[in-house]
């Protein structure tokens, strides 16, 4: 954002300590309806029998599109500075971490 636009308003954003720590996620599930996008961030650990949603973000379609654009621009800037991010093939969901036992 440039400071040249007199119509632009400044927003004071607060970040408490707990939120500033962040939440680790290595899986995101995205669903949508006509009025919203729901993104569930999940931490999936190898060998664990189940995973838990760590955070859920609900966006309007317009904000989802703005988020997509902002994320894409940031990934492009990251790759220009640090090189291409490798996209490893992921197993399909649900992930099977090993043989299932029978009694």
N, CA, C and O atoms as a Tinker XYZ file with bonds, in Angstrom:
   412  protein
     1  N      0.831000   -1.176000    0.000000    73     2
     2  CA     0.000000    0.000000    0.000000    64     1     3
     3  C      0.874000    1.237000    0.000000    63     2     4     5
     4  O      1.880000    1.297000    0.706000    81     3
     5  N      0.496000    2.202000   -0.776000    73     3     6
     6  CA     1.281000    3.427000   -0.815000    64     5     7
     7  C      0.620000    4.472000    0.073000    63     6     8     9
     8  O     -0.593000    4.441000    0.283000    81     7
     9  N      1.398000    5.370000    0.579000    73     7    10
    10  CA     0.886000    6.425000    1.443000    64     9    11
    11  C      0.411000    7.621000    0.660000    63    10    12    13
    12  O      0.090000    8.645000    1.262000    81    11
    13  N      0.349000    7.542000   -0.666000    73    11    14
    14  CA    -0.028000    8.674000   -1.503000    64    13    15
    15  C     -1.526000    8.852000   -1.644000    63    14    16    17
    16  O     -1.962000    9.893000   -2.137000    81    15
    17  N     -2.328000    7.893000   -1.238000    73    15    18
    18  CA    -3.773000    7.956000   -1.406000    64    17    19
    19  C     -4.399000    8.552000   -0.150000    63    18    20    21
    20  O     -4.426000    7.909000    0.899000    81    19
    21  N     -4.917000    9.817000   -0.259000    73    19    22
    22  CA    -5.489000   10.447000    0.939000    64    21    23
    23  C     -6.758000    9.751000    1.426000    63    22    24    25
    24  O     -7.141000    9.930000    2.582000    81    23
    25  N     -7.423000    8.959000    0.576000    73    23    26
    26  CA    -8.644000    8.256000    0.956000    64    25    27
    27  C     -8.350000    7.019000    1.793000    63    26    28    29
    28  O     -9.239000    6.483000    2.455000    81    27
    29  N     -7.092000    6.565000    1.761000    73    27    30
    30  CA    -6.700000    5.357000    2.488000    64    29    31
    31  C     -6.706000    5.632000    3.981000    63    30    32    33
    32  O     -6.167000    6.640000    4.439000    81    31
    33  N     -7.332000    4.712000    4.751000    73    31    34
    34  CA    -7.375000    4.872000    6.200000    64    33    35
    35  C     -6.420000    3.884000    6.837000    63    34    36    37
    36  O     -6.229000    2.776000    6.337000    81    35
    37  N     -5.831000    4.288000    7.930000    73    35    38
    38  CA    -4.909000    3.418000    8.661000    64    37    39
    39  C     -5.711000    2.555000    9.628000    63    38    40    41
    40  O     -6.637000    3.038000   10.279000    81    39
    41  N     -5.356000    1.291000    9.717000    73    39    42
    42  CA    -6.013000    0.361000   10.624000    64    41    43
    43  C     -5.000000   -0.074000   11.668000    63    42    44    45
    44  O     -3.890000   -0.489000   11.334000    81    43
    45  N     -5.383000    0.021000   12.921000    73    43    46
    46  CA    -4.532000   -0.429000   14.010000    64    45    47
    47  C     -4.849000   -1.897000   14.259000    63    46    48    49
    48  O     -5.961000   -2.228000   14.670000    81    47
    49  N     -3.880000   -2.784000   14.014000    73    47    50
    50  CA    -4.079000   -4.223000   14.181000    64    49    51
    51  C     -3.298000   -4.687000   15.392000    63    50    52    53
    52  O     -2.091000   -4.466000   15.494000    81    51
    53  N     -4.011000   -5.342000   16.321000    73    51    54
    54  CA    -3.369000   -5.858000   17.517000    64    53    55
    55  C     -3.081000   -7.348000   17.356000    63    54    56    57
    56  O     -3.860000   -8.076000   16.741000    81    55
    57  N     -1.967000   -7.788000   17.907000    73    55    58
    58  CA    -1.555000   -9.189000   17.853000    64    57    59
    59  C     -1.114000   -9.606000   19.248000    63    58    60    61
    60  O     -0.045000   -9.211000   19.712000    81    59
    61  N     -1.950000  -10.416000   19.924000    73    59    62
    62  CA    -1.583000  -10.847000   21.273000    64    61    63
    63  C     -0.516000  -11.940000   21.190000    63    62    64    65
    64  O     -0.277000  -12.510000   20.126000    81    63
    65  N      0.127000  -12.225000   22.340000    73    63    66
    66  CA     1.244000  -13.172000   22.366000    64    65    67
    67  C      0.850000  -14.571000   21.908000    63    66    68    69
    68  O      1.593000  -15.203000   21.159000    81    67
    69  N     -0.294000  -15.058000   22.340000    73    67    70
    70  CA    -0.736000  -16.411000   21.992000    64    69    71
    71  C     -0.929000  -16.534000   20.481000    63    70    72    73
    72  O     -0.479000  -17.507000   19.875000    81    71
    73  N     -1.594000  -15.555000   19.873000    73    71    74
    74  CA    -1.819000  -15.577000   18.426000    64    73    75
    75  C     -0.501000  -15.410000   17.668000    63    74    76    77
    76  O     -0.316000  -16.011000   16.610000    81    75
    77  N      0.402000  -14.609000   18.196000    73    75    78
    78  CA     1.686000  -14.370000   17.540000    64    77    79
    79  C      2.537000  -15.630000   17.456000    63    78    80    81
    80  O      3.406000  -15.729000   16.589000    81    79
    81  N      2.301000  -16.599000   18.346000    73    79    82
    82  CA     3.042000  -17.863000   18.301000    64    81    83
    83  C      2.726000  -18.639000   17.031000    63    82    84    85
    84  O      3.570000  -19.390000   16.542000    81    83
    85  N      1.533000  -18.469000   16.495000    73    83    86
    86  CA     1.133000  -19.172000   15.285000    64    85    87
    87  C      0.710000  -20.598000   15.577000    63    86    88    89
    88  O      0.860000  -21.092000   16.694000    81    87
    89  N      0.180000  -21.248000   14.559000    73    87    90
    90  CA    -0.261000  -22.639000   14.651000    64    89    91
    91  C      0.327000  -23.370000   13.457000    63    90    92    93
    92  O      0.168000  -22.926000   12.320000    81    91
    93  N      1.008000  -24.493000   13.702000    73    91    94
    94  CA     1.597000  -25.278000   12.619000    64    93    95
    95  C      0.504000  -26.047000   11.888000    63    94    96    97
    96  O     -0.371000  -26.648000   12.511000    81    95
    97  N      0.566000  -26.020000   10.572000    73    95    98
    98  CA    -0.379000  -26.771000    9.745000    64    97    99
    99  C      0.362000  -27.322000    8.543000    63    98   100   101
   100  O      1.153000  -26.618000    7.916000    81    99
   101  N      0.101000  -28.604000    8.217000    73    99   102
   102  CA     0.691000  -29.185000    7.011000    64   101   103
   103  C     -0.386000  -29.745000    6.087000    63   102   104   105
   104  O     -0.097000  -30.506000    5.164000    81   103
   105  N     -1.633000  -29.354000    6.353000    73   103   106
   106  CA    -2.745000  -29.771000    5.506000    64   105   107
   107  C     -3.854000  -28.744000    5.628000    63   106   108   109
   108  O     -4.152000  -28.269000    6.725000    81   107
   109  N     -4.463000  -28.402000    4.508000    73   107   110
   110  CA    -5.616000  -27.503000    4.517000    64   109   111
   111  C     -6.731000  -28.152000    3.709000    63   110   112   113
   112  O     -6.505000  -28.669000    2.615000    81   111
   113  N     -7.925000  -28.117000    4.260000    73   111   114
   114  CA    -9.113000  -28.609000    3.575000    64   113   115
   115  C     -9.979000  -27.382000    3.286000    63   114   116   117
   116  O    -10.267000  -26.596000    4.189000    81   115
   117  N    -10.388000  -27.221000    2.037000    73   115   118
   118  CA   -11.168000  -26.043000    1.643000    64   117   119
   119  C    -12.529000  -26.482000    1.145000    63   118   120   121
   120  O    -12.639000  -27.346000    0.275000    81   119
   121  N    -13.561000  -25.879000    1.706000    73   119   122
   122  CA   -14.936000  -26.089000    1.256000    64   121   123
   123  C    -15.543000  -24.721000    0.963000    63   122   124   125
   124  O    -15.062000  -23.700000    1.453000    81   123
   125  N    -16.598000  -24.713000    0.162000    73   123   126
   126  CA   -17.240000  -23.429000   -0.118000    64   125   127
   127  C    -18.724000  -23.602000   -0.378000    63   126   128   129
   128  O    -19.202000  -24.670000   -0.759000    81   127
   129  N    -19.424000  -22.516000   -0.157000    73   127   130
   130  CA   -20.836000  -22.415000   -0.511000    64   129   131
   131  C    -20.949000  -21.181000   -1.408000    63   130   132   133
   132  O    -19.937000  -20.589000   -1.784000    81   131
   133  N    -22.145000  -20.807000   -1.738000    73   131   134
   134  CA   -22.323000  -19.634000   -2.585000    64   133   135
   135  C    -21.888000  -18.348000   -1.863000    63   134   136   137
   136  O    -21.573000  -17.351000   -2.512000    81   135
   137  N    -21.871000  -18.373000   -0.523000    73   135   138
   138  CA   -21.603000  -17.148000    0.216000    64   137   139
   139  C    -20.300000  -17.129000    1.010000    63   138   140   141
   140  O    -19.920000  -16.086000    1.541000    81   139
   141  N    -19.604000  -18.275000    1.100000    73   139   142
   142  CA   -18.384000  -18.281000    1.904000    64   141   143
   143  C    -17.441000  -19.415000    1.526000    63   142   144   145
   144  O    -17.848000  -20.440000    0.978000    81   143
   145  N    -16.166000  -19.195000    1.839000    73   143   146
   146  CA   -15.136000  -20.229000    1.739000    64   145   147
   147  C    -14.726000  -20.565000    3.164000    63   146   148   149
   148  O    -14.541000  -19.671000    3.989000    81   147
   149  N    -14.583000  -21.853000    3.453000    73   147   150
   150  CA   -14.149000  -22.296000    4.775000    64   149   151
   151  C    -12.839000  -23.054000    4.592000    63   150   152   153
   152  O    -12.774000  -24.042000    3.860000    81   151
   153  N    -11.800000  -22.577000    5.268000    73   151   154
   154  CA   -10.481000  -23.211000    5.188000    64   153   155
   155  C    -10.149000  -23.770000    6.565000    63   154   156   157
   156  O    -10.011000  -23.024000    7.534000    81   155
   157  N    -10.023000  -25.100000    6.640000    73   155   158
   158  CA    -9.614000  -25.762000    7.874000    64   157   159
   159  C     -8.131000  -26.093000    7.782000    63   158   160   161
   160  O     -7.698000  -26.785000    6.861000    81   159
   161  N     -7.357000  -25.596000    8.740000    73   159   162
   162  CA    -5.934000  -25.878000    8.806000    64   161   163
   163  C     -5.726000  -27.006000    9.803000    63   162   164   165
   164  O     -6.201000  -26.943000   10.937000    81   163
   165  N     -5.009000  -28.042000    9.370000    73   163   166
   166  CA    -4.870000  -29.276000   10.130000    64   165   167
   167  C     -3.397000  -29.590000   10.325000    63   166   168   169
   168  O     -2.572000  -29.317000    9.454000    81   167
   169  N     -3.075000  -30.165000   11.470000    73   167   170
   170  CA    -1.733000  -30.667000   11.730000    64   169   171
   171  C     -1.818000  -32.183000   11.695000    63   170   172   173
   172  O     -2.389000  -32.806000   12.590000    81   171
   173  N     -1.248000  -32.768000   10.659000    73   171   174
   174  CA    -1.310000  -34.213000   10.435000    64   173   175
   175  C      0.063000  -34.803000   10.719000    63   174   176   177
   176  O      1.025000  -34.516000   10.007000    81   175
   177  N      0.157000  -35.629000   11.758000    73   175   178
   178  CA     1.431000  -36.208000   12.149000    64   177   179
   179  C      1.523000  -37.669000   11.713000    63   178   180   181
   180  O      0.571000  -38.428000   11.894000    81   179
   181  N      2.656000  -38.068000   11.142000    73   179   182
   182  CA     2.831000  -39.466000   10.722000    64   181   183
   183  C      2.644000  -40.423000   11.892000    63   182   184   185
   184  O      3.161000  -40.191000   12.984000    81   183
   185  N      1.907000  -41.491000   11.656000    73   183   186
   186  CA     1.689000  -42.501000   12.669000    64   185   187
   187  C      0.521000  -42.226000   13.597000    63   186   188   189
   188  O      0.075000  -43.122000   14.314000    81   187
   189  N      0.025000  -41.007000   13.592000    73   187   190
   190  CA    -1.110000  -40.679000   14.463000    64   189   191
   191  C     -2.396000  -41.213000   13.841000    63   190   192   193
   192  O     -2.584000  -41.103000   12.629000    81   191
   193  N     -3.279000  -41.786000   14.649000    73   191   194
   194  CA    -4.502000  -42.376000   14.102000    64   193   195
   195  C     -5.522000  -41.340000   13.623000    63   194   196   197
   196  O     -6.420000  -41.675000   12.851000    81   195
   197  N     -5.397000  -40.093000   14.069000    73   195   198
   198  CA    -6.325000  -39.070000   13.614000    64   197   199
   199  C     -5.639000  -37.714000   13.626000    63   198   200   201
   200  O     -4.592000  -37.534000   14.247000    81   199
   201  N     -6.245000  -36.770000   12.931000    73   199   202
   202  CA    -5.720000  -35.413000   12.868000    64   201   203
   203  C     -6.775000  -34.471000   13.420000    63   202   204   205
   204  O     -7.961000  -34.800000   13.457000    81   203
   205  N     -6.338000  -33.312000   13.844000    73   203   206
   206  CA    -7.248000  -32.359000   14.446000    64   205   207
   207  C     -7.169000  -31.026000   13.707000    63   206   208   209
   208  O     -6.086000  -30.560000   13.353000    81   207
   209  N     -8.331000  -30.426000   13.480000    73   207   210
   210  CA    -8.357000  -29.085000   12.906000    64   209   211
   211  C     -7.796000  -28.140000   13.961000    63   210   212   213
   212  O     -8.290000  -28.082000   15.087000    81   211
   213  N     -6.759000  -27.401000   13.581000    73   211   214
   214  CA    -6.112000  -26.475000   14.507000    64   213   215
   215  C     -6.693000  -25.072000   14.411000    63   214   216   217
   216  O     -6.689000  -24.316000   15.383000    81   215
   217  N     -7.202000  -24.729000   13.203000    73   215   218
   218  CA    -7.757000  -23.401000   13.002000    64   217   219
   219  C     -8.709000  -23.433000   11.818000    63   218   220   221
   220  O     -8.474000  -24.150000   10.846000    81   219
   221  N     -9.770000  -22.668000   11.898000    73   219   222
   222  CA   -10.726000  -22.552000   10.791000    64   221   223
   223  C    -10.867000  -21.079000   10.447000    63   222   224   225
   224  O    -11.080000  -20.240000   11.322000    81   223
   225  N    -10.744000  -20.777000    9.162000    73   223   226
   226  CA   -10.902000  -19.414000    8.669000    64   225   227
   227  C    -12.081000  -19.400000    7.702000    63   226   228   229
   228  O    -12.154000  -20.233000    6.799000    81   227
   229  N    -13.001000  -18.462000    7.886000    73   227   230
   230  CA   -14.159000  -18.322000    7.015000    64   229   231
   231  C    -14.017000  -16.996000    6.268000    63   230   232   233
   232  O    -13.835000  -15.942000    6.877000    81   231
   233  N    -14.104000  -17.069000    4.935000    73   231   234
   234  CA   -13.909000  -15.900000    4.072000    64   233   235
   235  C    -15.086000  -15.718000    3.136000    63   234   236   237
   236  O    -15.730000  -16.690000    2.740000    81   235
   237  N    -15.369000  -14.468000    2.781000    73   235   238
   238  CA   -16.321000  -14.228000    1.703000    64   237   239
   239  C    -15.631000  -14.617000    0.394000    63   238   240   241
   240  O    -14.402000  -14.671000    0.352000    81   239
   241  N    -16.383000  -14.888000   -0.671000    73   239   242
   242  CA   -15.739000  -15.200000   -1.957000    64   241   243
   243  C    -14.785000  -14.091000   -2.419000    63   242   244   245
   244  O    -13.723000  -14.380000   -2.969000    81   243
   245  N    -15.155000  -12.841000   -2.203000    73   243   246
   246  CA   -14.285000  -11.732000   -2.608000    64   245   247
   247  C    -12.980000  -11.736000   -1.822000    63   246   248   249
   248  O    -11.911000  -11.523000   -2.394000    81   247
   249  N    -13.059000  -11.977000   -0.517000    73   247   250
   250  CA   -11.842000  -12.015000    0.293000    64   249   251
   251  C    -11.009000  -13.256000   -0.015000    63   250   252   253
   252  O     -9.780000  -13.205000    0.051000    81   251
   253  N    -11.659000  -14.369000   -0.351000    73   251   254
   254  CA   -10.916000  -15.569000   -0.748000    64   253   255
   255  C    -10.093000  -15.276000   -2.001000    63   254   256   257
   256  O     -8.935000  -15.684000   -2.096000    81   255
   257  N    -10.686000  -14.574000   -2.954000    73   255   258
   258  CA    -9.973000  -14.253000   -4.190000    64   257   259
   259  C     -8.812000  -13.287000   -3.914000    63   258   260   261
   260  O     -7.732000  -13.441000   -4.484000    81   259
   261  N     -9.030000  -12.298000   -3.047000    73   259   262
   262  CA    -7.952000  -11.372000   -2.675000    64   261   263
   263  C     -6.830000  -12.117000   -1.948000    63   262   264   265
   264  O     -5.650000  -11.840000   -2.164000    81   263
   265  N     -7.212000  -13.068000   -1.080000    73   263   266
   266  CA    -6.224000  -13.864000   -0.361000    64   265   267
   267  C     -5.400000  -14.705000   -1.336000    63   266   268   269
   268  O     -4.178000  -14.791000   -1.208000    81   267
   269  N     -6.072000  -15.325000   -2.312000    73   267   270
   270  CA    -5.383000  -16.116000   -3.333000    64   269   271
   271  C     -4.358000  -15.263000   -4.072000    63   270   272   273
   272  O     -3.225000  -15.694000   -4.283000    81   271
   273  N     -4.753000  -14.057000   -4.463000    73   271   274
   274  CA    -3.843000  -13.157000   -5.183000    64   273   275
   275  C     -2.659000  -12.757000   -4.299000    63   274   276   277
   276  O     -1.512000  -12.769000   -4.747000    81   275
   277  N     -2.940000  -12.404000   -3.046000    73   275   278
   278  CA    -1.868000  -11.989000   -2.131000    64   277   279
   279  C     -0.906000  -13.140000   -1.855000    63   278   280   281
   280  O      0.309000  -12.940000   -1.827000    81   279
   281  N     -1.445000  -14.354000   -1.648000    73   279   282
   282  CA    -0.589000  -15.513000   -1.400000    64   281   283
   283  C      0.273000  -15.824000   -2.618000    63   282   284   285
   284  O      1.461000  -16.119000   -2.485000    81   283
   285  N     -0.326000  -15.759000   -3.805000    73   283   286
   286  CA     0.415000  -16.012000   -5.037000    64   285   287
   287  C      1.554000  -15.002000   -5.217000    63   286   288   289
   288  O      2.669000  -15.379000   -5.578000    81   287
   289  N      1.272000  -13.730000   -4.968000    73   287   290
   290  CA     2.313000  -12.698000   -5.085000    64   289   291
   291  C      3.442000  -12.949000   -4.087000    63   290   292   293
   292  O      4.613000  -12.759000   -4.416000    81   291
   293  N      3.098000  -13.374000   -2.873000    73   291   294
   294  CA     4.121000  -13.634000   -1.861000    64   293   295
   295  C      4.945000  -14.867000   -2.188000    63   294   296   297
   296  O      6.154000  -14.871000   -1.957000    81   295
   297  N      4.322000  -15.917000   -2.722000    73   295   298
   298  CA     5.066000  -17.113000   -3.138000    64   297   299
   299  C      6.036000  -16.733000   -4.264000    63   298   300   301
   300  O      7.186000  -17.170000   -4.264000    81   299
   301  N      5.574000  -15.924000   -5.218000    73   299   302
   302  CA     6.453000  -15.479000   -6.307000    64   301   303
   303  C      7.646000  -14.697000   -5.776000    63   302   304   305
   304  O      8.770000  -14.907000   -6.233000    81   303
   305  N      7.422000  -13.792000   -4.814000    73   303   306
   306  CA     8.522000  -13.023000   -4.227000    64   305   307
   307  C      9.486000  -13.940000   -3.478000    63   306   308   309
   308  O     10.702000  -13.772000   -3.566000    81   307
   309  N      8.940000  -14.913000   -2.739000    73   307   310
   310  CA     9.775000  -15.868000   -2.009000    64   309   311
   311  C     10.659000  -16.642000   -2.978000    63   310   312   313
   312  O     11.857000  -16.793000   -2.739000    81   311
   313  N     10.074000  -17.139000   -4.078000    73   311   314
   314  CA    10.840000  -17.939000   -5.037000    64   313   315
   315  C     11.898000  -17.101000   -5.753000    63   314   316   317
   316  O     12.963000  -17.622000   -6.086000    81   315
   317  N     11.634000  -15.833000   -5.994000    73   315   318
   318  CA    12.652000  -14.969000   -6.596000    64   317   319
   319  C     13.838000  -14.796000   -5.652000    63   318   320   321
   320  O     14.983000  -14.706000   -6.095000    81   319
   321  N     13.560000  -14.751000   -4.352000    73   319   322
   322  CA    14.622000  -14.551000   -3.366000    64   321   323
   323  C     15.320000  -15.840000   -2.979000    63   322   324   325
   324  O     16.516000  -15.823000   -2.686000    81   323
   325  N     14.599000  -16.970000   -2.968000    73   323   326
   326  CA    15.143000  -18.202000   -2.395000    64   325   327
   327  C     15.138000  -19.400000   -3.342000    63   326   328   329
   328  O     15.610000  -20.474000   -2.971000    81   327
   329  N     14.620000  -19.240000   -4.542000    73   327   330
   330  CA    14.560000  -20.360000   -5.478000    64   329   331
   331  C     13.194000  -21.036000   -5.460000    63   330   332   333
   332  O     12.364000  -20.793000   -4.584000    81   331
   333  N     12.992000  -21.888000   -6.454000    73   331   334
   334  CA    11.709000  -22.557000   -6.631000    64   333   335
   335  C     11.378000  -23.467000   -5.453000    63   334   336   337
   336  O     12.229000  -24.211000   -4.967000    81   335
   337  N     10.144000  -23.396000   -5.009000    73   335   338
   338  CA     9.652000  -24.288000   -3.958000    64   337   339
   339  C      9.291000  -25.601000   -4.636000    63   338   340   341
   340  O      8.496000  -25.627000   -5.576000    81   339
   341  N      9.879000  -26.690000   -4.152000    73   339   342
   342  CA     9.586000  -27.999000   -4.738000    64   341   343
   343  C      8.208000  -28.462000   -4.295000    63   342   344   345
   344  O      7.844000  -28.347000   -3.125000    81   343
   345  N      7.453000  -28.985000   -5.243000    73   343   346
   346  CA     6.104000  -29.472000   -4.974000    64   345   347
   347  C      6.142000  -30.994000   -4.973000    63   346   348   349
   348  O      6.039000  -31.629000   -6.023000    81   347
   349  N      6.290000  -31.570000   -3.786000    73   347   350
   350  CA     6.355000  -33.020000   -3.675000    64   349   351
   351  C      4.966000  -33.612000   -3.831000    63   350   352   353
   352  O      3.980000  -33.041000   -3.365000    81   351
   353  N      4.894000  -34.769000   -4.497000    73   351   354
   354  CA     3.604000  -35.425000   -4.659000    64   353   355
   355  C      3.123000  -35.923000   -3.309000    63   354   356   357
   356  O      3.876000  -36.545000   -2.560000    81   355
   357  N      1.868000  -35.646000   -3.005000    73   355   358
   358  CA     1.287000  -36.037000   -1.734000    64   357   359
   359  C      0.372000  -37.238000   -1.930000    63   358   360   361
   360  O     -0.298000  -37.351000   -2.956000    81   359
   361  N      0.342000  -38.131000   -0.950000    73   359   362
   362  CA    -0.599000  -39.251000   -1.034000    64   361   363
   363  C     -2.026000  -38.728000   -0.912000    63   362   364   365
   364  O     -2.247000  -37.670000   -0.323000    81   363
   365  N     -2.992000  -39.451000   -1.458000    73   363   366
   366  CA    -4.379000  -38.998000   -1.362000    64   365   367
   367  C     -4.881000  -39.047000    0.079000    63   366   368   369
   368  O     -4.357000  -39.785000    0.915000    81   367
   369  N     -5.894000  -38.255000    0.342000    73   367   370
   370  CA    -6.528000  -38.249000    1.665000    64   369   371
   371  C     -7.670000  -39.244000    1.620000    63   370   372   373
   372  O     -8.375000  -39.227000    0.612000    81   371
   373  N     -7.940000  -40.105000    2.580000    73   371   374
   374  CA    -7.191000  -40.196000    3.830000    64   373   375
   375  C     -5.860000  -40.893000    3.622000    63   374   376   377
   376  O     -5.711000  -41.750000    2.751000    81   375
   377  N     -4.919000  -40.512000    4.427000    73   375   378
   378  CA    -3.573000  -41.066000    4.347000    64   377   379
   379  C     -3.505000  -42.308000    5.230000    63   378   380   381
   380  O     -3.939000  -42.290000    6.382000    81   379
   381  N     -2.959000  -43.378000    4.680000    73   379   382
   382  CA    -2.778000  -44.613000    5.437000    64   381   383
   383  C     -1.330000  -44.659000    5.903000    63   382   384   385
   384  O     -0.416000  -44.705000    5.078000    81   383
   385  N     -1.109000  -44.646000    7.220000    73   383   386
   386  CA     0.237000  -44.622000    7.769000    64   385   387
   387  C      0.775000  -46.010000    8.060000    63   386   388   389
   388  O      1.850000  -46.137000    8.647000    81   387
   389  N      0.065000  -47.047000    7.670000    73   387   390
   390  CA     0.591000  -48.376000    7.926000    64   389   391
   391  C     -0.528000  -49.395000    7.908000    63   390   392   393
   392  O     -1.694000  -49.061000    7.699000    81   391
   393  N     -0.157000  -50.639000    8.128000    73   391   394
   394  CA    -1.174000  -51.693000    8.091000    64   393   395
   395  C     -2.172000  -51.537000    9.225000    63   394   396   397
   396  O     -1.824000  -51.125000   10.331000    81   395
   397  N     -3.411000  -51.872000    8.929000    73   395   398
   398  CA    -4.434000  -51.838000    9.983000    64   397   399
   399  C     -4.583000  -53.234000   10.538000    63   398   400   401
   400  O     -4.606000  -54.210000    9.789000    81   399
   401  N     -4.682000  -53.329000   11.832000    73   399   402
   402  CA    -4.763000  -54.636000   12.476000    64   401   403
   403  C     -6.187000  -55.143000   12.587000    63   402   404   405
   404  O     -7.140000  -54.364000   12.601000    81   403
   405  N     -6.316000  -56.436000   12.664000    73   403   406
   406  CA    -7.613000  -57.054000   12.893000    64   405   407
   407  C     -7.514000  -57.912000   14.134000    63   406   408   409
   408  O     -6.481000  -58.527000   14.398000    81   407
   409  N     -8.597000  -57.949000   14.895000    73   407   410
   410  CA    -8.599000  -58.771000   16.116000    64   409   411
   411  C     -9.201000  -60.127000   15.852000    63   410   412
   412  O     -9.286000  -60.952000   16.762000    81   411
